[in-house]
């Protein structure tokens, strides 16, 4: 069918945002066999809409209609993100090349993606909101906000990801929170900054690096919040070559990320057999050309381990490196972002992802070797998954069983 004929047959609501989303999915989604189901869902949604989706004041119903249509694809890397969410800004920076023609208009004057915030992500559990992530090195971390804190209000109003901090850069906000279920709420003052997503992630990766001493062993730790930054891997390589991670006995690699992305061979820094290599000039600093960690590794995974981080976890798994935590997201496709008429972002899975000849993680995920739940509500910053990974590392070091053996190809991915 020609492109013109296909366009003529697409479901149409008369709403520009909805209709553009439907057209983009039909043009770009990698699996054509899913489009009949997708279009049937879109048409059913249009027919059931009362009043029509094109009616004034239908924004919320259009949002729900797009969400329902995308859900019918049964695939990851499909979603719509609006300007009132942190994800919108983070994905705009991650996909900045794909939306480069719109950047200066969306983020004037130079097209630099920024947003007002404190470096905290939350999620709802029932009717209460809890801190799920505090970016290392962020204002939220500096102020002492902890994973598991219940967020009650910001400056006396309900928490909003962007609106709670709009117009307050350079000021502080009062965050009212509860740390334990029956505690009297406390107020924490947090500085608001204009955050640049990818540099914020690089800072978080660098700030996450930590060395602890237990049972006479030095255990290093680093968290890869995403693989999409330009220098994230280089930061870790420098620390392994001559920094905080250069003289540890083992490293816990935290892949419980925010986003994936990155090069397909990112795990090579912990797996590659090529020699470490640096260039040393007559004057100035040596340049790291190739850095490899040869010691023991334990990796942390959970449902936040997705996309490029999931491929990273798979590479560690088949090389005999223990995985601790919860099952990964099962979200390994390649996505691309598009700008819709209301300037929201539409992410579409434009490519399938296959490992070796026929291994797919999409919809399956990777189960950990050692399961360790992490109850979020009122965790007060305690991280039992990280504790379990550290204990696993100490066992490997004590038993001398940390040698890596590449697993046979038939080893199951899930349990």
MARFI-328619 format. One record per residue (C-alpha): residue in one letter; x, y, z. Coordinates in steps of 0.02 Angstrom, whole numbers, padded with zeros to 5 digits, always signed. Example, Ala and Ser with C-alpha at 12.3 -4.5 7.8 and 13.67 -1.06 7.14 Angstrom:
2
A+00615-00225+00390
S+00684-00053+00357
***
This chain:
415
X+00000+00000+00000
X+00066+00172-00045
X+00099+00302+00088
X-00045+00406+00020
X-00167+00261+00026
X-00111+00215+00202
X-00136+00394+00261
X-00311+00398+00186
X-00360+00243+00285
X-00296+00299+00454
X-00420+00330+00595
X-00452+00517+00613
X-00527+00610+00759
X-00509+00791+00702
X-00391+00824+00849
X-00220+00873+00781
X-00119+00794+00923
X-00210+00628+00922
X-00211+00613+00732
X-00026+00655+00718
X+00017+00523+00849
X-00083+00393+00753
X+00001+00439+00589
X+00177+00434+00663
X+00152+00262+00739
X+00087+00195+00574
X+00237+00268+00483
X+00374+00225+00607
X+00331+00081+00725
X+00446-00065+00689
X+00316-00206+00691
X+00189-00185+00552
X+00090-00336+00613
X+00035-00238+00767
X-00037-00091+00669
X-00205-00171+00632
X-00236-00192+00818
X-00170-00017+00852
X-00283+00064+00723
X-00434-00036+00782
X-00404+00028+00959
X-00386+00206+00895
X-00547+00195+00794
X-00643+00119+00940
X-00582+00261+01051
X-00636+00391+00923
X-00808+00314+00901
X-00837+00301+01089
X-00785+00480+01127
X-00929+00588+01188
X-00911+00730+01150
X-00790+00703+01005
X-00603+00712+01040
X-00596+00867+00931
X-00713+00961+01048
X-00644+01105+01153
X-00589+01051+01326
X-00548+00872+01273
X-00364+00877+01323
X-00378+00746+01460
X-00482+00631+01350
X-00357+00649+01207
X-00216+00607+01328
X-00308+00449+01382
X-00349+00402+01202
X-00167+00413+01148
X-00113+00313+01299
X-00240+00176+01261
X-00188+00165+01078
X-00002+00154+01122
X-00038+00020+01254
X-00117-00088+01119
X+00054-00107+01037
X+00111-00213+01186
X+00289-00150+01167
X+00412-00043+01262
X+00483+00124+01204
X+00312+00191+01158
X+00245+00336+01258
X+00192+00516+01260
X+00274+00642+01376
X+00208+00814+01419
X+00297+00972+01476
X+00237+00954+01656
X+00345+00799+01685
X+00530+00775+01721
X+00532+00635+01591
X+00490+00762+01455
X+00648+00861+01487
X+00761+00711+01514
X+00702+00627+01354
X+00715+00791+01258
X+00900+00795+01304
X+00927+00610+01269
X+00840+00626+01099
X+00909+00799+01062
X+00978+00746+00892
X+00810+00673+00838
X+00718+00835+00882
X+00861+00953+00839
X+00753+01058+00721
X+00636+01102+00865
X+00762+01128+01005
X+00786+01317+00990
X+00598+01344+00984
X+00562+01228+01130
X+00709+01286+01237
X+00755+01463+01185
X+00870+01544+01149
X+01007+01415+01118
X+00910+01252+01125
X+00988+01197+01291
X+00868+01081+01380
X+00843+01136+01561
X+00707+01129+01693
X+00684+01194+01871
X+00705+01054+01997
X+00795+00976+02143
X+00852+00806+02075
X+00713+00698+02147
X+00594+00574+02067
X+00435+00510+02150
X+00303+00377+02124
X+00129+00348+02190
X+00089+00200+02303
X-00097+00199+02330
X-00144+00380+02365
X+00025+00429+02437
X+00180+00493+02349
X+00354+00428+02393
X+00529+00473+02339
X+00589+00334+02225
X+00756+00410+02174
X+00870+00548+02235
X+01002+00590+02106
X+01175+00582+02184
X+01253+00755+02202
X+01086+00843+02177
X+01009+00978+02288
X+00888+00847+02354
X+01033+00735+02406
X+01125+00881+02486
X+00970+00928+02586
X+00954+00751+02652
X+00798+00689+02562
X+00793+00499+02566
X+00722+00363+02458
X+00557+00311+02536
X+00511+00481+02607
X+00326+00519+02590
X+00306+00689+02504
X+00158+00783+02576
X+00178+00958+02506
X+00298+01083+02427
X+00279+01260+02492
X+00110+01210+02561
X+00041+01145+02396
X+00027+00970+02321
X+00187+00912+02237
X+00202+00939+02049
X+00356+00880+01954
X+00388+01046+01867
X+00260+01171+01931
X+00316+01153+02113
X+00484+01230+02066
X+00436+01347+01924
X+00499+01525+01953
X+00600+01473+02106
X+00773+01441+02035
X+00901+01512+02156
X+00778+01502+02300
X+00733+01364+02423
X+00570+01269+02440
X+00497+01192+02596
X+00463+01008+02569
X+00346+00935+02699
X+00375+00748+02717
X+00350+00599+02828
X+00493+00475+02852
X+00400+00339+02950
X+00215+00294+02942
X+00161+00370+03107
X+00288+00511+03121
X+00247+00693+03135
X+00286+00774+02967
X+00447+00873+02955
X+00498+01014+02837
X+00659+01007+02737
X+00724+01158+02643
X+00794+01117+02471
X+00880+01232+02346
X+00802+01241+02174
X+00921+01237+02026
X+00903+01247+01839
X+00949+01069+01796
X+01022+01011+01630
X+00969+00828+01616
X+01123+00743+01542
X+01251+00843+01643
X+01144+00807+01797
X+01156+00621+01760
X+01345+00634+01735
X+01361+00721+01902
X+01251+00587+01981
X+01359+00447+01911
X+01518+00529+01975
X+01442+00572+02143
X+01376+00395+02166
X+01552+00321+02169
X+01590+00263+02344
X+01712+00147+02430
X+01668+00056+02591
X+01775-00057+02699
X+01697-00217+02765
X+01782-00370+02839
X+01950-00301+02785
X+01893-00281+02604
X+01873-00122+02503
X+01712-00127+02404
X+01683+00002+02267
X+01512+00056+02206
X+01449+00153+02056
X+01274+00185+01991
X+01240+00204+01805
X+01086+00315+01805
X+01088+00308+01615
X+01208+00263+01476
X+01149+00409+01369
X+01273+00538+01434
X+01427+00583+01334
X+01554+00558+01474
X+01472+00439+01598
X+01578+00288+01551
X+01734+00394+01541
X+01705+00457+01717
X+01700+00278+01781
X+01851+00230+01675
X+01955+00370+01752
X+01905+00316+01927
X+01954+00136+01888
X+02119+00186+01808
X+02184+00308+01938
X+02044+00363+02053
X+01933+00301+02193
X+01902+00131+02112
X+02083+00095+02067
X+02129-00002+02224
X+01966-00084+02278
X+01945-00273+02295
X+01781-00278+02199
X+01650-00165+02122
X+01462-00166+02141
X+01391-00099+01977
X+01217-00027+02000
X+01114-00039+01841
X+00951+00017+01922
X+00939+00162+01803
X+00822+00300+01753
X+00847+00278+01564
X+00949+00162+01453
X+01031+00216+01292
X+01217+00207+01262
X+01334+00101+01157
X+01297-00084+01137
X+01471-00128+01202
X+01460-00021+01361
X+01488-00172+01473
X+01661-00197+01399
X+01737-00088+01534
X+01703-00231+01654
X+01718-00376+01531
X+01839-00339+01390
X+01997-00440+01368
X+02092-00304+01276
X+02235-00228+01376
X+02222-00064+01469
X+02305+00073+01369
X+02351+00256+01394
X+02444+00388+01295
X+02572+00489+01393
X+02631+00652+01312
X+02793+00743+01352
X+02692+00876+01443
X+02517+00870+01513
X+02400+00733+01571
X+02398+00555+01509
X+02251+00510+01398
X+02154+00352+01437
X+02129+00258+01275
X+02067+00093+01347
X+02025+00048+01527
X+01970-00122+01590
X+01922-00179+01764
X+01992-00354+01795
X+01927-00385+01970
X+01765-00457+02040
X+01598-00378+01995
X+01422-00395+02064
X+01281-00303+01976
X+01118-00232+02041
X+00961-00242+01931
X+00776-00204+01947
X+00628-00146+01841
X+00724+00015+01807
X+00856-00086+01713
X+00794-00061+01537
X+00851-00032+01359
X+01040-00010+01349
X+01060-00049+01534
X+00968-00213+01505
X+01091-00260+01369
X+01230-00214+01492
X+01153-00332+01621
X+01138-00471+01492
X+01322-00455+01447
X+01368-00470+01630
X+01253-00619+01653
X+01327-00724+01512
X+01500-00688+01580
X+01457-00765+01746
X+01438-00604+01845
X+01306-00619+01983
X+01150-00512+01968
X+01060-00456+02126
X+00891-00371+02146
X+00731-00391+02047
X+00688-00440+01869
X+00732-00314+01734
X+00603-00220+01633
X+00603-00329+01476
X+00613-00168+01375
X+00746-00188+01241
X+00692-00101+01082
X+00761+00055+00998
X+00657+00212+01021
X+00652+00381+00936
X+00565+00541+00988
X+00449+00653+00885
X+00373+00821+00928
X+00183+00827+00921
X+00080+00983+00877
X+00060+01030+01062
X+00250+01013+01086
X+00233+00854+01187
X+00352+00711+01145
X+00300+00548+01066
X+00424+00405+01084
X+00403+00263+00961
X+00495+00096+00955
X+00569+00108+00780
X+00681-00047+00784
X+00678-00222+00854
X+00829-00275+00957
X+00907-00447+00937
X+01057-00515+01032
X+01167-00638+00937
X+01054-00732+00817
X+00887-00745+00904
X+00891-00686+01085
X+00762-00553+01128
X+00740-00476+01300
X+00586-00376+01251
X+00440-00436+01356
X+00550-00560+01450
X+00681-00472+01552
X+00820-00549+01654
X+00792-00627+01824
X+00923-00598+01959
X+01032-00738+02026
X+00990-00674+02201
X+00820-00595+02225
X+00815-00448+02344
X+00656-00345+02359
X+00660-00160+02399
X+00503-00101+02490
X+00495+00084+02446
X+00369+00161+02566
X+00457+00234+02719
X+00622+00151+02674
X+00713+00297+02759
X+00853+00280+02633
X+00889+00098+02673
X+00933-00003+02518
X+00920-00191+02551
X+00965-00229+02369
X+01130-00138+02383
X+01161-00222+02550
X+01129-00392+02470
X+01248-00353+02327
X+01385-00302+02449
X+01358-00464+02547
X+01371-00562+02385
X+01534-00475+02343
X+01606-00516+02514
X+01559-00699+02490
X+01644-00703+02320
X+01802-00627+02391
X+01803-00743+02542
X+01774-00899+02437
X+01887-00848+02295
X+01748-00890+02172
X+01745-00729+02074
X+01828-00793+01916
X+01722-00758+01763
X+01665-00899+01653
X+01565-00862+01497
X+01402-00955+01512
X+01348-01076+01374
X+01231-01001+01244
X+01083-01106+01302
X+01085-01033+01477
X+00907-00970+01513
X+00879-00783+01527
X+00729-00791+01641
X+00668-00897+01785
***
